[in-house]
């Protein structure tokens, strides 16, 4: 891989590690302090700004890789027509066929790499926002329910008809937790897809001949 695609791969690994870190179950107080630090730290804000610029460049690389895959497909189709409508495997012979197949393989690999990186960045952003929302709702529920220090205040709220508000907050919290579970399932599918692509790439390197991705 070229240097910039190697950097994209490293960013993808960092995103995977960050996602695992976000979904690790932690005590409420510790999680609240951690996310408060992340949301208020100026260095993190600057890092997020530069990451946005980086993702713009990755988007450009993704568009370029899609364009390259399209051009290789057009080249293969044109070669098949010139050879009397034969199959793609027999359209280009010898060294030319290996060269075109290699270009197609690397273009598809780069397309998947950039695509997975961009997709996981969206999942991370959505997960981060949802976790902040869950923390806010949990804090509001604790305020309404009360602890050992404010049990009297909770009783007053209950007498004033606040249980309906508590039920609404609990329902909203349950919906947010369900959305988080759905994101975890999507991330697991993304991991499996990327592992499959990595295995195909490793096999092609061991055999010495690029293989067509399915």
N, C-alpha and C positions, 0 to 999 in steps of 0.2 A: 504494500500500500504506500501511496505517496504520503508526504508529511501531513498535509491538511486532513486527509482521510484518517490517518493515525490519530490525530488530535480529536477528530469527531468520534472515533471509537473510544478514546479515553473519556470523552465527555459522556458518552452513552453509559460506560461502566460507572462513572460518578453519579449519574442520574439513577441508575439501578440501586447503588448503595444508599443514596439519599432517600429513595422511596422506601427501602427496607427500614431505614432509620425513622421515617415518619410514622410508619404503621406499627412500630414496636410498642407494645402496651406498657405504659408508664403511669405512675400515680398522678392524680389530677393536679396536685400542687406543683410537682416537678414539670409536668407537661406545660402547665400554664406559664411557669417561669421561663422555660425554654423558648416557647413561641413568643412570649413578650419580648425576650431578648432579640430574637430574630426579627421581629417586626419593627423594633425601635432602634436597633443598632445601625449607625450610619455606614459602617463598612459593608454590612450586608446589603444595604440599599444601593451602594455603588456597585457591588458585585452583581446584583440583579440587573442594574442598568447595562453593564458590559455584557452580561449574558444575553440580554435582549438583542444587542448588536450582533453577538456571535450567532444567535439563531437566525438572524436575517441572512448572514453569509451561508449558513447551513441550508437554508431554504433555497438560496441561489444554486448551491451545489446539487441539491435534490432535483431542481428543475433541469439543470444541465445533464444529470445522469439519466433522467427520464427522456430527455431529448436524444441522448446517445443510444439508449435502448431502442427508441423509435427508429432512428436512422439505420441501426443494424438490422432491424426487422424489415425495413424497406429494402435494404441491400440484399437480404436473403430472398425476399419475394421477387425482386427483379432478376436475381440470378436463376431462380427456379423457372421463371417465364422464358428466359433465354435458353434454357436447357430443355425446352419442350414440355414444361409442366411437370417435371420430375419432383420427387419429394425433396424436402429441405436438406436431408442428410446427404443426398447425391447432387445437390445443386452446385456446390463449390468443392473441388477436389484438392487433395494434397495439402500443401502448405497454406494456400489461400483459405481453405475451409477451417483449418486449425486457427488461423489468425482471426477470422471473423467470429468463430465460436469463443475464442479467448476474449475478444472485445465485448461480445455479448455478455459473457459471464461476469467480467469485471464491472461492466456498466450496471448489470442487475445487482451485483453485490453492493456497489456504491449507492444505488437507489434505495435498497433495503436499509442500509446503514443510516443514511440521512433521514429516511422516512421514519424509522423506528426512533431515532433521536428526537425528531420533532414531535412525534406522537407522544413519547414518554414525557417530554417537557410540558405538553398540555395536561397530561394526567397529573404530573407533579403540581402544577399550578392549581388545578382544580382540587386536588387532595389537600393542599395547604390551605386554601380558602375554606373548604368544608370543615377541616379540623378546627380552624379559628372559630367558625360558626358554632360547632359543637361545644367548644370550650365556653363560648359566650352563653349558650343556652344552659349548659350545666351550671354555670355560675349563677344564672338567674334562678334556676330551679332551687339551688342551695339557699339563695336568699329568701325565696318564698317558703321553702320547707323549714328553714331554720336549723341551727345546730344547738349545742348545749348552752351557748352564750346568748342566743336570741330566740329561744323557744317561745317566750311570751309574745314577741313580735309576730312569729309565725301563727300563733293562736289568734291574734287579732286579725291577721290577714284572712285566716280561714273563716272567722266569724263575719267578715265583711264580704264574703262571697268570692274569695280569690281561688278556691279549688278549681274553678273552671279555667282560669288562666294557667294553673299548674298543669292541668290535663292537656291544654293546648301546647304548652312548652314540652311536655313529655312526648307528645305525639310528633312534634317537630324534631325533637332529638332522635326519636326512633327512625324517622325518615332519613335524617342525616347519616345515622349509623348504617342504615340499609344502603344508602348511596356509596358509603365508604367500602362496604363489602363488595358491591358491584365493581368498584374501581380495582379492588384487590384481585377479583376474578379476571378483569381485563388485563391487568398487569401480568398475571400468571400466564395468560394466553400469549402475551407479547414475549415473555421469557422463553416459552416453548418454541415459538416461531423463530426467534433469534438463535436459539441453540440448534435447531434443525438446520438453519442456514450456515452456522459455523461448522457443523459436522460435514455438510456437503462441501464447504470450502476446504476443510482439512483433508477430506478424501481426495479432492482434485489435486491438492498439492502433493500428497503421497504418491498418487499414480503418475504424476508428471504431465498429465493431460487435463486441461480444463474440461469440466463437465457441465452440461446444460442444466440450469436450475429448473425444477418442476414447480 
